[in-house]
Amino acid sequence: MLPLHDDNPTHRLAILTYILIALNVAIFAWQSTKPNPLEFRSQSEFDASQTALVCQFGVVPDRLTSGSDATPADACIEANTKESRWITLITHQFIHGGWAHLLGNMLFLFIFGNNVEDRLRRIKFLPFYLACGVAAAVGQIIADPNSQSLLIGASGAISGVLGAYLVMFPKARVLALVTIIPLRLPAWIVLGAYFAFQFFYVSRESGTEGGGGVAYWAHIVGFAAGVALALAIGRGKRPPPRTPSPTYR
């Protein structure tokens, strides 16, 4: 089920949502300018590569749980030690593994982020977004504490946005592709299905060797964090309409 659009106008321009989208796209565009050969002939070639940048700013669960930077296991882990293990809980949210990874995340943020920002107001939205991303990373670390696989991407934070949207606008209509059929469905169906599928993917991958490289526990915990934060800080009344009331999409 792929959401395409929601029928849920906002009362103000979602500046932070659009800045986050632009920042993610700009960082990935810069990341893509770096060379990325299949094999590295020298340390300097690796240090200048896209791979080294991803390694440096991603989250490595084992680094946070071991409490030590001693004896890096490989060049990627060594690159990761250039950044504070705690800072990577933020930086990993702005690094993506490919255009499909980036564009999929930005589509969800574009559709659902503006209304959550509108309800929370700008002063709360950015801390909310980053907190969901941190909670998502911590959830994945708890699920696989000894992993030395990189955790990157905005999907944990965006899952938090989806959880908040479900709390705030459960009856909003969302145009979604169900297989190849476009349907207008209540948000609680679309977002409830998203959340349920994360558990399905976790159960499916638990029986496969090595998993599929997607941090589904990060999605689950990020979504739950968004629900919890929305219940705590974001279920106030919708902002009163202005006269005239502008509508942004």
Summary of the structure (lengths in Angstrom):
residues: 249
radius of gyration: 19.0
end to end distance: 21.3
largest distance: 64.4
contacts: 793
relative contact order: 0.17
helix: 58%
strand: 9%
